[in-house]
Amino acid sequence: MKCKQDIKTVHLLLVLSLLHNWQTRQVDFIVAYPPVPIECDLWMRLPAGIETKHGNNKTHMLKLENNLYGQKQAGQVWNHYLSQKMFAIGFKQSKVDEYGSIFAGPSNKGIYEAIQKLKRVDLDINYRGHLDDYLGLSIVQREDLLSSQGGAIIHLSKYLASTKDAGLILDPKAERIFEVHADTDFIGNWYKSTAANDASTSKSRSGYVVSYAGCPIFWASKLQMQVMLSTCKAEYVALSTALCDVIPMMQLLEEMQQEGIAIDSAMSKVYCKAFKDNTEVLELAKAPKMRPHMKHINAVYHHF
C-alpha cells in the first residue's frame, strides 16, 4: 500500500530535487492494514448460507483479531500504527502534508539508512527504487488525462495520438519563489436557451497556474461554487481559490527551513507573487477590511 500524498507536494519535491541535486526513492508498505492490531473488540456477522462446526450466522459471529480492509476506521488505525513506528526511530510528521512514501536527500546512503530503519521496526516494505513511477503516474505523465472516463476511449486514443510529443518540462529558474497566475471566465457558460433549466450556466469559471522557480507545480480550471454578480467578485474568488492551494505549499517550505533543510540559500523567507489583470481585485486583496457590499466575500474568501 502506498501512503496517500498530495500530487502538488510530489511536483514540488521534484522541483526541489532538481534545484538541489537530491536523490529520490520511493517505497510501498505491503499488505498494510491486516498486520496492524485492532483498536477495540469488533465482531463480524457470518455470511448467510455459511455453516461451520460451531453454527451459522444465527448463532455465532466472528471476532476480528487484526485490522481489516473495509472498516471505516481502518485507515486511521493504520496511520496511527505507522506514525508511532516512525516516531520511535526519529521521524517527525509534517503539519502541512502528513502522508508520503517518497524519500529525498543529498545522498543515496542517507536514504538507504532511513529505509533500513523502517524495516528494523517490523514494517513490511517494498523498495521501489528511483522516483520514475509514483501512484501509477510516470514522470513523463500526462496530467491532462487523469480525469478521463472509460466511455471516452476512442476520443482518448485520438487525443493521445495527436499529442504524443506533449509533456511537462521542469527547468528550474534562479528566482526561487511561488508565482500564481489566476483568471476568470465570467459567466462564460451562459446561454439563453438553456439558462432556465441549468443554473450552473450562471456560474463563472476559475482558472489558475501555480509555479515554483519557474516550474508549474499545479493548476486547475473549475466552476465556482457561487453565482457572482460582477467580474471583480468572480476574479477575487479565483485568486482566493488559488491561494488556498499555494499557502500550504509555502508553509511546507517554511517548515522544512525550520527543520534545518537548506531549500533556499538566497532568501530567508518564502515568497509568492500573485498576478491578476483586475486592479480592483488587487486593491481588495490588500485592503485591511472589506467594503460593506463585499462582506459576503469576506466571510468565505478573504483568508490571506
N, C-alpha and C positions, 0 to 999 in steps of 0.2 A: 504494500500500500504506500502511495506517495502522499505526503502531507500536503494539504491544500495551501498554495501560496499564490498571492495576487500576481497576475501576469504583469502588472505595472512594475512590481518590485523586481521581477525577473528581468525585464527590459532595462531597468535602472542598473541592476547588478552587472549586466553585460557591458553597459557603457563604462561603468566604474572599472571593470576588469580590463577593458581596452586602454583606459586612461592610465592605469597604474601597473599594467602588465601582470595582473593577478592570474593565478592558476584557478581553474574551476573544476569541481567534481560534483556528482550527484549520487544519491543513494535511494534505495527503496526499503521500506520496512515490510518484510514478508509476513503474510498472514497476521496482520497487526492486532485485530480485535480478540480472537479466541484465546490467545495465551494470557490475556490480562485477567487477573482475579476480579470477580464480580463484586460490586459495592454493597449489595444487600441481598437478602433472600428473595429469589424470583422463581416463580413456578410457571410451567408451560403446559397447556392442555394437550393431551394426545389427539392426533388427527382422528376423525371419525373413521371407523372401519378397522383400525389397528388393534389387534388383540395381542396381549403379552401373557406370560405365565402368571403375572400378578393381577391382571384385569384389563379393562379398557378405559376409554375416556369418561365413562360414567362413574368409575370407582377409584381411578388413580390419576395422578398428574406427575409431570417430570420436573425435577428440581434442577435449575441451571447451576453449574459449578464454575463456569467461566463466562467472560463477556461474549456476546453473540451479535453477529450482524443482524440488523433489522430492529434492534431495540432503539427506542427513542433517545436514550441516554448513552448509547454505545460509543459514539464519537467523543462525548465529554469524558467518559471513563478512560478511554484510550489516551486522550490528550493529557489528563491528569497523571496517568501512569508514566507516559513518555516524559512529561515535564519533570517529574520527581527524579527519574533516572538521569536526565541531563543535568539537572541542578547538582546532583550528587558528584558529578565529575567536572564541575566548574563552569558549565554553560550558563549564560544569562538569557532571559527571554526578553525580546523586544516588546515595548509597549505599543508600538505602531503596527508592526506586522508580526504576529505571534507564531506563524507557521512557516515551515520551509524544510526542504531536503537538499538544498544546494550549499556546497562549501566553496568559499572563495578566499584566497590568501596569496601572499607573496611567494610561497614555495610549496611544491608537492609534498615535501617532507612533513610540514606542519599539518596539511590536510590529512595525510595518511595517519599521522599520530592521533588526530581527533577522531577519525573513523575507527581506529583500533580501540580507543577508549569506549566508544559506543558498544562495540562487540563484547568488551570485557564486563559490561553490566547486563549481559544476557539479552541484548536487543538483536533480534534476527534481521540482519541487514544484507541486502543485495547491492553490491558495489557496481554502479552503472558507468563509471569512467567519466570521460570528459562531458561537458555540457553540450553535447551535439544532438540530444533529443530530450525534451522535457515535456511531460504531460501530453505526449503524442504530437507535439509541435516541433518540427525540425528548426534548426537555426536559420534555415532558408525558408522559414514558414511563410504562409500566405494568410495573414490576418483577415483579409477581406473575405475569406471563405468560411470563417468559423461559425457564422450564423446560417449556413446553408442547410436546407431541409432535404429529406430523402426524396421528395416528389419533384425536385428540380434537377435531377441527374443529367438530363440532356442539356439543359441550359448551362449547368455547371461544367460539363465536359467541353462545350464550345467556348466557355469563358476561359477555362484553363488553357485550351489550345491557342487562343488568341493573345493570352497574356503570360505565356510560359517564361518570358525573359524578365518579368516584373519581379521586384524584390525590395526588401528593406535594407538599405546600406547604412551601417553605423560607422561614421567617420568623425570622431570627437574633435571639437574645436578647442582653442586655448581658453576661451571665456567660459568658465565652468559655473553657469547659472541656469536656473529654470526660466523658460520662456513660454508664455501662454498666448496663443492666438485664438480668439473667440469671436464668433459672429452669429447672426440670427437671420433666418428666413421668416420674415414677419407674415403670419397667416398665409404662407405660400401654398397651402393645400386647399384654400377656399374656392369652391365652385358653386355658383348659384344653383345649378341643377341638383346638387347632392347635399347642400348645406342643411336643408330642412330635415334630412334623415340621418345625418352624420355630424355629430357635434365636434368630432376631432378635427374637422376641416377648419375650425376657428382657432386652433392652437398653432403657435409658432414652433419652429424647429431650431434647436440649439446645435451648434457645431463648434468643436474646438480641437486644437492640436497642442500637446504639451511636449516640450523638448528639454533635454539637459545636455549642455555642452554642444549644442547644435544637432543633437541626435533625437529623433522622435521617440518618446517614451510611451505615450498612449494618446488615444484620440477617440472621439465619439461624435455621433450625429443622432439625435433623438428628439422626439416631440416633448414639448414642455408639459408639465403636469396641469397647469392652469391656463386659462384664456387671458392673455394680456391685451390691454386696450390701447397700447401705444408702442412704437418701436423702441423708445427709451426703456420701458419696463421689460419688454421682451429681451432686449440686449443685456440688460442688467442681470436677468435670470441666467442667461447663457454664461456671463462672466462668473457669477456666483457658483454655478454648477461646475464649471471648470476648476475653480479654486478649491472646491470640495475634494477634488482628486489631487490637486497639487500640494495643498498644505500638509497632508500626511507624509508625502514624499520628502518635503522639506524637513519635517520633524524627524524622519528616519535618518537623514544625513546628519542632522544636529545630534541625534542620539549616538550615531557612530563616532562623531567627533568627541563627544563626552566620554566615550569608552576608550579613547586614545587611538582610534583608527584614523590615520592621516589620509583623508579623502581629498583634501584640497590644501596645498601649501601656499596658495596665493591669497586666500581670503580666510578670515576667522569666522565669518558668518555665512549662512546660506541665503542666497538672494533669488528673487523671482521678478521677472518683468512681465507685465500684462499689456497686451496690445488690443485696443478697440478703436473702431472708426467712428465712435459716437462721443462727442465732447461731453454731453450731459451725463452720460453713463460714468465717465471717468471722474467727473465732479462729484457725483453721488457716491462713488466708491470711496472717495477721500473725505467725504463730509463726516463731521463728528456725530451728527444725528440726522435722521430722515425728516423730510418735509411732511406736513400733515397728510397730503394726498398720496404719500408713498408709505404710510405706516404699515399697510398690509404686506408690503415688500420687506420692510424692516423685520417683521415678525418671523419670516421664513428664510430670507435670502441674504440679509446683511450680517454675515457671520465672520467676515475677515477684517 
